[in-house]
């Protein structure tokens, strides 16, 4: 394999091309999992029977009344499972529970000729429950010591020593809310059994191989007898990494028992009620600074709300611990992580995977401590940046740490930060009931799965006799543009126009044992595998081309002694080095290769090198590299209502050498807006009362759950990608872009803090709830109005 990061002088990577399915998306021709069922005859529809308790024991389940409903064919219960009655990988998620663990937990599923018949059948099922005590909030879980999974600790140095040497020591608590994925396409699965007994599942899943494994063990079959395909997803954001498995297993179980295809698609209310969210976190912290505002020590306990089962809560917590430092060097660290068990949906992966929660703790600390140190928040942040040669608390050197300073300085200049600070001050002095805030925050985000084994990928590439190319890879497309990038990688490696490359849907019988498309690693892993497969084919073609180029009529070329390594592939042409005027078409070379009985397909493989991680000690190098970024946000807040608008945002983000700039810009913009939604608008509310609705999710639709819309977009939105930022050791010098931009939105929250502070006299800590909804902002600014500034400690 040639150097992974070096690019040929001409190629499709780096071109600003549109998403490969964009025309189908906007015209409605793009098909999703639920669109495929209408093509099947005798289709059955699945509907859940949801429990009305947060915690209860099922004492009686009578399905007979449902079978009397016209159109109902079968009711699936635990008695129907031939394999393992579990939909998770930890053995703690029964597919058909006898103990209800959250409000809306499905105890059985009804299959019927129509969706309406299935719904009516579900209503007819008679279930008796014995209500049990429930835990709904993370505070209740902490009080009851209701924890699950491993409790991890990240350590470096000696925090006691750090605190003893400190000039300033502060303590506090902080709580942040979760976030609903609210993908456009809800969870869906379609299953049928073919004539040979093969179970075929169409699933809206980010992890087809794990969906295959779970469905197989529920059915009591080997994985080779179950095939999962993901055509595309209408969004995933991590919510379809683990959660789709059970729904696929239900559809597959129904198909095997009835011999008919089964469709399962959750409606929006069901999806929000039954699926996991971003983990809410509670943090208790103590931090130390020296007299110059340099961080000396951090001691903290992070408690995540894991919901009723483990799901991915352990690796989410591990990433939160590994990102609590964000972009800042802290000599002495002791941070404990624990996972609360509550009677809510099992919280799961969400874009950033715990990283945002860990980083937000640090950004909140710095935002609150800056005025108590007598420093501007942006200056406090800058003083604590990682410097070249420094390492994280878990022992990983921060390579290219100098990019933080460079990126920060560039963005301050591009955004006219200093001039605008003066403008904000003048505006605030002139307006009593309207204030503005301006803030800048950095991002340092580690790229790779923090479970080392997941950092591998495969690909299968075919070149047909006519020179056309078909690629299969293990990554899934959820709108993020992964397939587009893979087409560009294949086209560049083979030296053909992108139009000659087609991409096949992701299937477990084409590329097996794949990792989830998650951890922002889809392009890194699958791009490496696609490039490997293409280079194998190209090496064989180069040997054929060397002979063809030296054939009769090209004696002057032959005299140069064309070696296969001197054959170049570019723009659909194949020529000897230095002689592009003596080229053959790619199709000609492929034709010759076929008749010389040359293998024109290859299986590619890539494993991320250099990773090692001790999960017990929380030490090692779990990440291939770090992605950097920074953002400046300006807000304007109404002092009467707490309502605000985002006036301007400036972003500079590091994606290495972009594989596809248009795709990457879209990912940066989208990630930022989703992050701003989490931090300022999106608030999940559960019924915490002692009444019969205890544990019920109250925000079950867009009418009660506020999502970012056009009205929340900044009036001015400047996004740029860092230039001259090649990342060696990654496919064509690129960097991941999926998750890191979400954390750029922390500047919005910090700008809101600055605006709230401006309603008071300043010089004091300014707490701000998360999410910083207009209500939260109002109470924060009201507190600022009523407060007295704290005295900043001196150095004497």
C-alpha positions in Angstrom: 0.0 0.0 0.0 1.4 3.4 -0.9 1.5 6.2 1.7 -2.0 6.5 3.1 -2.1 10.3 3.4 -0.3 11.4 0.2 -2.5 12.6 -2.7 -1.9 12.3 -6.4 -1.6 15.6 -8.2 -5.0 14.9 -9.9 -8.0 13.2 -8.3 -11.5 13.4 -7.0 -10.6 13.9 -3.4 -10.6 17.5 -2.3 -13.3 18.4 -4.9 -16.3 20.2 -3.7 -19.0 17.8 -4.9 -22.6 17.4 -3.9 -23.8 14.5 -1.8 -24.1 11.5 -4.1 -27.9 11.1 -3.2 -28.8 14.7 -3.1 -31.0 14.7 -6.2 -32.9 11.7 -4.9 -33.3 13.3 -1.5 -34.8 16.5 -2.8 -37.0 14.8 -5.4 -38.3 12.1 -3.1 -36.8 9.2 -5.1 -34.4 8.2 -2.3 -35.7 5.0 -0.7 -35.5 4.3 3.0 -36.2 1.1 5.0 -39.9 1.7 5.4 -40.3 2.4 1.7 -39.3 -1.1 0.8 -42.2 -3.0 2.4 -44.8 -2.0 -0.2 -42.9 -4.1 -2.7 -43.6 -7.3 -0.8 -46.8 -9.3 -0.8 -48.7 -10.4 2.4 -46.9 -7.8 4.5 -47.6 -7.8 8.2 -47.3 -4.7 10.5 -46.0 -4.7 14.0 -47.3 -2.6 16.9 -46.0 -2.6 20.6 -48.0 -3.0 23.7 -46.5 -0.3 25.9 -46.5 -0.4 29.7 -48.0 2.5 31.6 -45.6 2.3 34.5 -42.0 3.4 35.1 -41.3 0.2 37.1 -43.6 -2.8 37.5 -43.8 -6.5 37.4 -46.0 -8.1 34.7 -48.3 -10.5 36.6 -50.6 -11.5 33.7 -50.4 -11.2 30.0 -53.5 -12.3 28.0 -53.2 -12.1 24.3 -56.3 -13.9 23.3 -58.5 -10.7 23.0 -56.1 -9.3 20.5 -56.5 -12.4 18.2 -60.2 -11.7 18.0 -59.5 -8.3 16.4 -60.1 -8.5 12.6 -56.7 -8.6 10.8 -54.6 -9.6 13.8 -52.4 -12.6 12.8 -50.2 -13.2 15.9 -49.0 -11.7 19.1 -45.3 -12.1 19.8 -44.3 -12.9 23.4 -41.3 -14.3 25.2 -42.6 -17.8 24.7 -42.0 -17.4 20.9 -38.3 -16.8 21.2 -36.3 -19.8 20.0 -33.0 -18.3 21.0 -32.0 -15.7 23.6 -34.7 -13.3 24.9 -32.3 -10.3 24.9 -31.8 -7.4 22.5 -28.5 -6.0 24.0 -24.9 -6.9 24.1 -24.7 -6.9 28.0 -27.4 -9.4 28.6 -29.5 -6.8 30.5 -32.2 -5.9 27.8 -34.9 -8.6 27.6 -36.7 -8.3 24.3 -40.0 -9.3 26.1 -39.6 -8.3 29.7 -41.4 -9.6 32.7 -40.3 -6.6 34.7 -41.2 -3.2 33.1 -38.2 -0.8 33.5 -39.5 2.4 32.1 -42.8 4.1 31.1 -43.6 2.8 27.6 -41.5 -0.4 27.8 -43.0 -2.8 25.2 -44.1 -6.1 26.8 -45.2 -7.8 23.6 -45.8 -7.0 19.9 -48.9 -7.5 17.7 -48.7 -8.5 14.1 -51.6 -7.7 11.8 -52.6 -7.2 8.2 -52.7 -3.4 8.6 -51.2 -0.9 10.9 -54.6 0.0 12.2 -55.5 -3.6 13.0 -52.2 -4.0 14.8 -52.9 -0.9 16.9 -56.3 -2.1 17.8 -55.0 -5.5 18.6 -52.4 -4.0 20.9 -55.1 -2.1 22.7 -57.0 -5.3 23.2 -54.1 -7.2 24.9 -54.8 -7.5 28.6 -51.9 -6.9 30.9 -51.9 -6.8 34.7 -49.0 -5.1 36.5 -47.7 -4.9 40.1 -46.2 -1.4 40.4 -42.8 -1.2 41.9 -40.8 1.7 43.4 -39.1 3.8 40.7 -36.1 6.1 40.3 -36.6 8.8 37.8 -33.9 11.4 38.4 -30.2 11.2 38.7 -30.4 12.9 42.1 -32.7 10.1 43.3 -30.2 7.5 41.9 -27.3 9.1 43.7 -29.3 9.2 47.0 -30.2 5.5 46.6 -26.7 4.6 45.4 -28.4 3.0 42.3 -25.5 2.6 40.0 -24.7 0.1 37.2 -21.6 -1.0 35.2 -18.0 -0.1 36.0 -17.0 2.9 37.9 -13.9 4.4 36.3 -11.3 6.9 37.6 -8.9 9.1 35.5 -5.8 10.0 37.4 -2.6 12.0 36.9 -0.3 13.5 39.5 -1.5 14.3 43.0 -4.5 16.5 43.4 -3.8 17.1 47.0 -0.4 18.5 46.1 -2.0 20.6 43.4 -4.6 22.1 45.8 -1.9 22.8 48.4 0.2 24.7 45.9 -2.8 26.7 44.5 -3.5 30.4 44.9 -7.2 29.9 44.1 -9.4 27.0 44.8 -13.1 26.9 43.8 -15.8 24.3 44.1 -19.2 23.8 42.5 -21.8 21.6 40.9 -23.2 21.4 37.4 -26.0 19.5 35.7 -26.7 19.2 32.0 -29.7 17.7 30.2 -29.9 15.0 27.7 -31.0 15.3 24.0 -33.4 13.6 21.8 -31.9 12.4 18.5 -35.0 13.4 16.5 -33.7 11.9 13.3 -36.1 12.5 10.3 -36.5 8.8 9.9 -37.7 6.9 13.0 -36.5 3.4 13.8 -37.6 0.9 11.2 -37.0 -2.7 10.2 -38.3 -5.0 7.5 -37.7 -8.8 7.5 -38.6 -11.8 5.4 -37.4 -15.4 5.0 -36.3 -16.5 1.5 -36.8 -20.0 0.0 -33.6 -21.3 1.5 -34.5 -20.2 5.0 -32.1 -17.2 4.9 -33.4 -14.4 7.1 -33.1 -11.0 5.3 -33.5 -7.8 7.3 -33.6 -4.3 6.0 -32.8 -2.1 8.9 -32.2 1.6 9.6 -29.1 0.8 11.6 -25.6 2.3 12.1 -24.2 -1.1 13.0 -25.5 -3.8 10.6 -23.1 -6.5 11.9 -24.3 -6.1 15.5 -28.0 -6.0 14.3 -27.2 -9.2 12.5 -25.7 -10.8 15.7 -28.6 -9.8 17.9 -31.2 -11.0 15.5 -29.3 -14.2 15.1 -29.1 -15.0 18.8 -32.8 -14.1 19.3 -33.6 -16.5 16.5 -31.2 -19.2 17.7 -29.4 -19.1 14.3 -25.7 -18.7 13.3 -24.9 -15.2 11.9 -24.3 -16.7 8.5 -28.1 -17.4 8.2 -29.0 -13.8 8.8 -28.3 -10.9 6.4 -28.7 -7.3 7.3 -28.8 -4.5 4.7 -28.9 -0.8 5.4 -29.8 1.1 2.3 -29.6 4.5 3.9 -30.8 6.3 7.0 -32.7 9.5 7.4 -30.3 10.5 10.2 -28.8 8.5 13.0 -26.6 10.7 15.3 -25.7 7.7 17.4 -29.3 6.8 18.1 -29.2 3.9 15.7 -25.9 2.4 16.8 -27.4 0.0 19.4 -31.1 0.8 19.6 -32.3 -0.7 16.2 -31.2 -4.3 17.1 -34.3 -5.2 19.1 -36.7 -3.8 16.5 -34.9 -5.8 13.8 -35.1 -8.9 16.0 -38.9 -8.4 16.4 -39.4 -8.1 12.7 -37.2 -11.2 12.0 -38.9 -13.2 14.7 -42.3 -12.4 13.3 -41.2 -13.3 9.8 -39.8 -16.7 10.8 -42.9 -17.6 12.8 -45.5 -16.5 10.2 -43.6 -17.1 7.0 -44.6 -13.6 5.9 -42.6 -10.4 5.6 -42.9 -8.1 8.7 -42.6 -4.4 8.8 -41.9 -2.5 12.0 -41.7 1.3 12.0 -42.1 3.4 15.1 -44.2 6.5 14.8 -42.7 9.7 16.2 -44.3 9.4 19.6 -43.3 5.8 19.9 -39.7 6.5 18.9 -39.3 9.4 21.3 -40.9 7.4 24.1 -39.1 4.1 23.6 -35.6 5.0 22.5 -32.6 6.3 24.3 -31.2 9.8 24.4 -28.0 11.6 25.1 -26.9 11.0 28.6 -27.7 13.7 31.1 -24.8 14.3 33.5 -24.3 15.6 37.0 -20.9 16.9 38.0 -19.4 17.9 41.3 -16.0 19.5 41.0 -13.1 21.3 42.8 -10.5 23.1 40.8 -7.2 24.9 41.5 -5.4 27.8 39.8 -2.1 29.5 40.4 -1.8 33.3 40.6 -1.5 33.6 36.8 -4.7 31.7 36.2 -3.0 28.5 35.1 -4.9 25.3 36.0 -3.2 23.2 38.7 -5.6 20.5 39.7 -9.1 19.2 39.0 -11.0 16.8 41.2 -14.5 15.8 40.0 -17.2 13.2 40.1 -19.3 12.7 37.0 -22.5 10.8 37.2 -24.4 10.0 34.0 -28.1 9.0 33.9 -27.8 5.7 32.1 -31.5 4.8 32.2 -32.7 1.3 32.8 -29.8 -0.7 31.1 -26.2 -0.3 30.3 -26.3 0.0 26.5 -23.2 2.1 25.7 -23.1 4.0 29.0 -19.7 2.6 30.0 -17.8 3.8 26.8 -19.8 7.0 26.9 -18.5 7.7 30.4 -15.0 6.7 29.4 -15.0 9.3 26.6 -16.4 11.9 28.9 -13.5 11.3 31.3 -11.0 11.4 28.4 -12.4 14.8 27.3 -13.0 16.6 30.5 -9.6 18.4 29.8 -10.9 19.7 26.4 -8.0 21.8 25.1 -6.4 22.5 28.5 -3.4 21.1 30.3 -4.1 20.1 33.9 -1.1 18.8 35.9 -3.1 17.0 38.6 -6.3 15.2 37.8 -8.6 12.9 39.7 -12.0 12.4 38.0 -14.4 9.6 39.0 -17.1 8.4 36.6 -20.2 6.4 37.5 -23.5 5.5 35.8 -26.8 5.9 37.5 -29.6 3.3 36.9 -33.0 5.0 36.5 -36.4 4.0 35.3 -36.1 5.8 32.0 -35.2 4.8 28.4 -31.7 3.3 28.2 -29.6 6.3 27.3 -27.3 5.7 24.4 -24.8 7.0 21.9 -25.3 10.6 20.6 -23.0 12.6 18.4 -19.9 13.3 20.5 -20.5 10.1 22.7 -19.8 11.6 26.1 -17.1 14.0 24.8 -19.5 17.0 24.8 -20.6 16.3 28.4 -17.0 16.1 29.7 -15.9 19.1 27.8 -18.9 21.1 28.9 -18.0 20.6 32.5 -14.6 22.2 31.9 -16.0 25.0 29.9 -18.6 25.7 32.6 -15.8 25.7 35.2 -13.7 28.2 33.3 -16.7 30.4 32.4 -17.7 30.6 36.1 -14.1 31.0 37.5 -12.8 33.6 35.1 -14.5 36.6 36.8 -13.4 35.3 40.2 -9.8 35.3 38.9 -10.2 38.8 37.5 -9.6 37.5 33.9 -11.5 37.6 30.7 -12.8 34.2 29.9 -11.2 34.0 26.5 -7.8 34.9 28.1 -8.2 32.3 30.8 -8.8 29.7 28.2 -5.9 30.7 26.1 -3.5 30.6 29.0 -4.3 27.0 29.7 -4.0 25.6 26.1 -1.9 22.4 25.6 1.6 23.2 24.4 3.7 21.0 22.2 5.2 18.1 24.2 2.4 17.9 26.7 0.2 14.9 27.2 -3.4 14.3 28.3 -4.2 13.0 31.8 -4.5 9.5 30.3 -1.0 9.7 28.8 -1.5 10.5 25.1 0.8 13.2 23.7 -1.2 16.0 22.1 0.3 16.0 18.6 0.0 19.3 16.7 -0.9 21.1 19.9 0.5 24.3 18.2 -2.6 24.2 16.0 -4.7 25.3 18.9 -2.9 28.6 19.3 -2.7 29.1 15.5 -6.3 28.4 15.0 -7.3 30.6 17.9 -5.3 33.5 16.7 -6.6 33.2 13.1 -10.2 33.1 14.3 -9.8 36.1 16.6 -8.6 38.0 13.6 -11.1 36.7 11.2 -14.0 37.4 13.5 -12.8 40.9 14.5 -13.1 39.8 18.0 -11.4 42.7 19.8 -13.3 45.4 17.8 -16.6 43.6 18.4 -15.8 43.3 22.2 -15.7 47.1 22.3 -19.0 47.3 20.3 -20.7 44.9 22.7 -19.5 47.0 25.7 -20.8 50.1 24.1 -24.1 48.5 23.3 -24.6 47.2 26.8 -23.8 50.5 28.3 -26.4 52.2 26.1 -29.2 49.6 26.6 -30.6 48.8 30.1 -33.0 46.0 29.1 -31.1 44.4 26.2 -27.6 43.0 26.5 -25.2 41.3 24.2 -22.5 38.7 24.9 -19.5 37.6 22.9 -17.5 34.5 23.5 -14.9 32.2 22.0 -14.3 28.5 22.9 -11.9 25.8 21.6 -12.4 22.1 20.8 -9.9 19.2 21.0 -11.6 15.9 20.2 -10.0 12.5 20.0 -10.7 10.4 17.0 -11.1 6.6 17.1 -13.3 4.2 19.0 -12.2 4.0 22.6 -12.7 0.2 22.3 -9.7 -0.7 20.3 -11.1 -3.7 18.4 -13.7 -1.5 16.7 -11.0 0.4 14.8 -11.0 -1.8 11.7 -12.9 -1.9 8.5 -13.3 -3.9 5.3 -14.3 -3.1 1.7 -15.0 -5.1 -1.5 -14.3 -3.4 -4.8 -15.2 -4.8 -8.2 -13.9 -3.6 -11.6 -16.0 -4.9 -14.4 -14.8 -5.7 -17.9 -16.2 -2.4 -19.3 -14.1 -0.4 -16.7 -16.9 0.5 -14.4 -16.4 0.2 -10.7 -18.6 -1.0 -7.9 -17.6 -0.5 -4.2 -19.0 -2.1 -1.1 -17.8 -1.0 2.3 -18.8 -1.6 5.9 -19.9 2.0 6.7 -23.5 3.2 6.6 -24.9 6.3 5.1 -27.1 8.4 7.4 -26.9 11.6 5.4 -23.4 12.5 6.5 -21.9 12.0 3.0 -19.7 8.9 3.8 -20.7 7.2 0.5 -19.8 10.4 -1.4 -16.3 10.4 0.2 -15.8 6.7 -0.5 -16.7 7.3 -4.2 -14.1 10.1 -4.2 -11.5 7.9 -2.5 -12.0 5.0 -5.0 -12.0 7.3 -8.0 -8.8 9.0 -6.9 -7.0 5.7 -6.1 -8.0 4.1 -9.4 -7.5 7.3 -11.4 -11.0 7.3 -12.9 -13.8 9.9 -13.0 -16.2 9.6 -10.1 -19.0 9.0 -12.5 -17.5 5.6 -13.3 -17.8 4.5 -9.6 -21.1 3.2 -8.1 -21.6 2.3 -4.5 -23.7 -0.6 -3.3 -25.8 -0.7 -0.2 -24.1 -1.8 3.0 -24.7 -5.5 3.6 -23.4 -8.0 6.0 -23.0 -10.7 3.3 -20.6 -8.4 1.3 -18.4 -7.0 4.1 -18.6 -9.0 7.4 -17.8 -8.1 11.0 -18.0 -4.4 10.5 -17.8 -1.8 13.2 -20.6 0.8 13.7 -20.5 3.9 11.6 -19.8 6.0 14.7 -17.0 7.7 16.6 -16.5 10.0 13.6 -14.3 7.2 12.1 -16.4 6.2 9.1 -14.3 7.9 6.5 -10.9 7.1 8.2 -11.7 3.4 8.6 -13.7 2.6 5.5 -11.6 5.0 3.4 -8.5 3.1 4.3 -10.2 -0.2 3.4 -11.5 1.1 0.1 -8.1 2.6 -0.8 -6.4 -0.7 0.1 -8.8 -2.7 -2.2 -8.4 -0.2 -5.0 -4.6 -0.3 -4.8 -4.5 -4.1 -5.0 -6.5 -3.9 -8.2 -4.4 -1.0 -9.5 -1.2 -2.9 -8.9 -2.4 -5.8 -11.0 -3.6 -3.3 -13.7 -0.2 -1.6 -13.7 1.5 -4.8 -14.5 -0.8 -5.4 -17.4 -0.5 -1.7 -18.6 3.3 -1.9 -18.4 3.2 -4.7 -21.0 0.6 -3.0 -23.1 2.4 0.3 -23.2 5.5 -1.5 -24.4 3.7 -3.2 -27.2 4.2 -2.6 -31.0 3.8 1.0 -32.0 5.2 2.3 -28.7 8.9 1.3 -29.2 10.1 4.7 -28.1 8.2 4.2 -24.8 9.4 0.6 -24.5 13.0 1.9 -24.8 12.4 3.7 -21.5 11.7 0.3 -19.9 8.2 0.8 -18.5 8.0 -0.7 -15.0 4.7 -1.3 -13.3 5.6 1.2 -10.6 6.1 3.9 -13.2 2.6 3.5 -14.6 0.2 6.4 -13.7 -3.6 6.3 -13.5 -5.2 9.7 -14.0 -8.6 11.0 -15.3 -9.4 7.6 -16.8 -6.1 7.4 -18.6 -3.2 5.1 -18.0 0.3 6.2 -19.1 4.0 5.8 -18.4 5.6 8.3 -16.0 6.5 11.5 -17.9 4.6 10.5 -21.0 0.9 11.4 -20.6 0.7 11.8 -24.4 1.2 8.0 -24.8 -1.8 6.8 -22.8 -4.3 4.0 -22.9 -7.8 4.3 -21.6 -8.6 2.7 -18.3 -11.2 0.6 -20.1 -8.6 -0.6 -22.5 -6.3 -1.8 -19.7 -9.1 -3.5 -17.9 -10.1 -5.3 -21.1 -6.5 -6.5 -21.6 -6.3 -7.5 -17.9 -9.4 -9.7 -18.2 -8.1 -11.6 -21.2 -4.9 -12.1 -19.3 -6.9 -13.7 -16.5 -6.1 -10.9 -14.0 -8.2 -10.7 -10.9 -10.3 -7.5 -11.1 -11.8 -7.4 -7.7 -10.3 -7.2 -4.2 -11.2 -7.2 -0.6 -9.6 -4.3 1.3 -8.9 -4.1 5.0 -7.7 -1.3 7.3 -6.9 -1.3 11.0 -6.0 1.9 12.8 -2.3 1.5 13.9 -0.7 2.7 17.1 -3.7 2.4 19.4 -3.6 0.9 22.9 -5.9 1.4 25.9 -6.0 0.0 29.4 -9.7 0.4 30.4 -9.0 -0.5 34.0 -6.2 2.1 34.5 -7.7 4.6 32.1 -4.2 5.0 30.5 -2.9 4.7 27.0 -3.3 6.2 23.5 -6.9 5.5 22.5 -7.1 8.0 19.7 -5.3 8.2 16.4 -5.3 12.0 16.5 -7.1 15.0 17.8 -9.4 17.3 15.8 -9.2 20.9 16.7 -11.6 23.8 16.2 -12.8 27.1 17.7 -15.9 29.2 17.4 -16.9 32.8 18.2 -20.6 33.5 19.0 -22.4 36.7 19.6 -25.9 36.8 21.2 -28.4 39.4 22.2 -30.7 38.8 25.2 -34.0 40.5 26.2 -33.9 41.3 29.9 -37.7 41.1 30.2 -38.2 37.6 28.9 -34.7 35.9 28.7 -35.4 35.4 24.9 -32.3 35.7 22.8 -31.1 35.6 19.3 -27.8 34.4 17.8 -26.5 37.3 15.9 -23.3 36.0 14.4 -21.1 32.9 14.5 -17.6 32.5 13.2 -16.0 29.0 13.0 -12.6 27.8 12.0 -12.3 24.0 12.1 -9.5 21.5 11.4 -10.5 18.6 9.1 -7.0 18.0 7.8 -7.0 18.0 4.0 -10.7 17.7 3.4 -11.8 14.7 1.3 -14.9 16.6 0.3 -15.0 20.3 1.3 -18.7 20.8 0.6 -19.7 17.8 2.6 -17.3 18.8 5.4 -18.7 22.4 5.6 -22.2 21.0 5.8 -21.1 18.7 8.7 -19.5 21.6 10.5 -22.6 23.7 10.1 -25.0 20.9 11.0 -23.0 19.8 14.0 -22.8 23.3 15.4 -26.5 23.8 15.1 -27.3 20.5 16.7 -24.9 21.4 19.6 -26.6 24.8 20.0 -29.9 23.0 20.2 -28.6 20.7 23.0 -27.1 23.6 24.9 -29.8 26.2 24.6 -33.2 24.8 23.4 -33.8 21.1 23.7 -35.1 20.1 27.1 -36.3 16.7 28.0 -38.9 16.5 30.8 -40.1 13.5 32.6 -43.0 13.3 35.1 -41.2 13.3 38.4 -44.4 13.3 40.5 -45.7 10.5 42.7 -48.8 10.2 40.6 -49.9 7.5 38.1 -47.9 9.1 35.3 -44.6 9.0 37.1 -41.7 8.4 34.7 -43.7 9.3 31.6 -41.8 11.4 29.1 -43.6 14.7 28.8 -41.8 16.0 25.8 -43.0 13.5 23.2 -43.3 15.5 20.1 -42.1 18.6 18.3 -44.9 20.5 19.9 -43.3 20.1 23.4 -39.7 19.4 22.5 -38.0 22.5 21.0 -35.7 21.8 18.0 -33.4 24.4 16.3 -35.1 25.9 13.3 -34.4 28.6 10.8 -35.4 31.2 13.3 -32.5 30.0 15.6 -29.9 30.2 12.9 -27.3 33.0 13.3 -27.9 36.1 11.2 -24.3 35.8 10.0 -22.7 32.4 9.8 -19.0 32.2 8.7 -17.5 28.8 8.5 -14.0 28.1 7.3 -11.7 25.0 7.3 -8.2 25.2 8.6 -5.7 25.3 5.7 -2.4 23.4 5.4 -3.5 20.9 8.0 -2.4 17.5 6.5 -2.9 14.7 8.9 -0.3 12.0 8.2 -1.4 8.4 8.6 -5.0 9.0 7.6 -6.6 8.5 4.2 -5.5 11.2 1.9 -4.5 13.5 4.8 -8.0 14.1 6.0 -9.5 14.3 9.5 -12.8 13.2 10.9 -15.6 15.8 10.9 -18.8 14.1 12.2 -18.7 14.8 15.9 -16.1 17.5 16.7 -18.1 20.5 15.4 -21.0 19.8 17.8 -18.8 21.0 20.7 -18.2 24.3 18.8 -21.6 25.4 20.1 -20.3 25.8 23.6 -19.4 29.4 22.5 -23.1 30.1 22.3 -23.7 29.1 25.9 -20.7 31.1 27.0 -21.9 34.2 25.1 -25.2 33.8 26.9 -23.3 33.8 30.2 -21.5 37.0 29.2 -24.8 38.6 28.3 -26.4 37.6 31.6 -23.4 39.0 33.5 -23.9 42.3 31.7 -27.2 42.8 33.4 -25.3 43.0 36.7 -22.3 44.8 37.9 -19.9 42.0 37.0 -17.0 40.6 38.9 -18.9 37.6 40.1 -19.4 34.0 39.2 -22.3 33.7 36.7 -24.0 30.3 36.9 -26.2 29.2 33.9 -28.3 26.1 33.6 -28.0 23.7 30.7 -29.9 23.8 28.5 -29.8 27.6 28.6 -33.4 28.0 27.6 -35.0 31.5 27.6 -36.4 30.6 31.1 -32.9 29.6 32.3 -31.4 32.7 30.9 -34.0 34.9 32.5 -33.4 33.5 36.0 -29.6 33.8 35.4 -29.8 37.5 34.4 -32.2 38.2 37.2 -29.7 36.7 39.6 -27.0 39.0 38.0 -29.2 42.0 38.6 -29.7 41.3 42.2 -26.1 40.3 43.0 -23.2 42.1 44.6 -19.8 41.7 42.9 -17.3 39.4 44.6 -13.9 40.7 45.6 -11.2 39.3 43.4 -8.5 37.8 45.6 -5.2 39.6 45.3 -1.7 38.1 45.2 -0.6 39.4 48.6 
